[in-house]
Amino acid sequence: MRRTILSLCILFSLGAVAQESHSLGDKIGKMTFEQVKSTMGIYEDEELLTFVKSVGKKLEAAMPKNDYDFKYYLVDVEEPNAFATAGGYVFVTRGLLAIIDTEDELAGVLGHEFNHVLLKHSEKKLGRSMVPVVLELPGNLVGSLLSKTLGELMNNPIKFSSEVVGAAFDRGQENQADKGGVKLAADAGYDPTALVSALTKLDHFVMTLDSVDHGMHLFDDHPVTAKRVENLHETLGEMDFDSTLVQRSLLPELDGLLVGQNPKNGVVLEDNLFLHPDMNFSYQLPAKWSTKNTPASLTASNSKEGAALVLTFDGEHQTPKEAYKAYTKDLNKKGLGLIVDKKLIVNGMEGIELTVEHYDGREEKTVLVWLKMEGAEGVLQFTGSGKDEAALDTMNTSIRTFRTITEEERARVFNKRLRYEKAPNETLGAYAKRKGMEGKIEALELINNVDADQKITSEYVKYLEKEPYQ
């Protein structure tokens, strides 16, 4: 969560949506960009972006018809994903780049995304519902518990269409994009079979994460199914392309890529301790709760207890009192009633705590706390909602751990950079043991698309190098 984050509220006219499809496409694209920038962040690496653009331009040149000025962005997200929306906005996460290995795989993924744009799938997806403005949690926490409650309670909730980002394309649209994507890749001189390997690596990533509890993560908008891969093989079997093409390695361009959490947004450690070295604070989240950290918000949730705790930055008010007054001014209009409010001090920081209840029969109780950090413009806002007192107690305890980071804690924050070397003739597990990386075997499995007990068959093996965050 960055110091400069402000909540984003985007509204657009239903009348304009219905009247002009081209205008709709432009609006969807601009809205998506603003939301991605706010809730995910843009990864600044001009050299890597130039390379991704170069692959995209080769594909653009092979399009029979192109009415778009495609715009490319790297997204500061550790999960692998790529998405393109109307208006020609193309997004590739650094997490995707970490798990693929060849330029051809990237071309296959981009070709797939281009076809979603060319076939106007975003407009069709939105047009089916004609409900373009939906209240959502910061970070687009689609499908989480209590989104309605917390959305009402946030001081400045993000408003954005859930039909644009975070909602899946249907199976027919995915198959259309796959079919058009491999054809476009082949026409641009790439190996079209590379999309299959890219999808397989994405599927391996999801399966590996699903084997343990990793909380909330992305990759819901491009479901990988056996049938989808089967359809791709059928399409490839009907195509006439050069099967002797040798795929070009991406690894030289990816050397040094940031993998995992970006410390400039803060990091959640194994014990659920959140450290933000740039903003100089430490915050103990509830143990074993799922977490999601974005530039706009930090969320911890417990689905079993029906509880969630969100930390955001309120840049509109300079003191907790100002934020409190602005919120309580319209409390009744929100269907909420004040239970208790009080001043508090959390580790030397002045704050105000507010507990509210609902008039509409819902069982949740909610606590809000505003804190003022020394030297910070604006105030921090904690919003927690739960179904019982135990959950509220847990969240209140967590909020009161917020304090200045120590030098010992700062030393626990690292950048993790992607590196590679010639692959040895051994299993990934044996390689990890020999390199002293047994504790990072899961990360090695994810970036190499190989299980620990499997032999490394690729020419290179990828690994992570830690460096202190400065």
Summary of the structure (lengths in Angstrom):
residues: 470
radius of gyration: 23.4
end to end distance: 17.2
largest distance: 72.3
contacts: 1589
relative contact order: 0.12
helix: 38%
strand: 24%
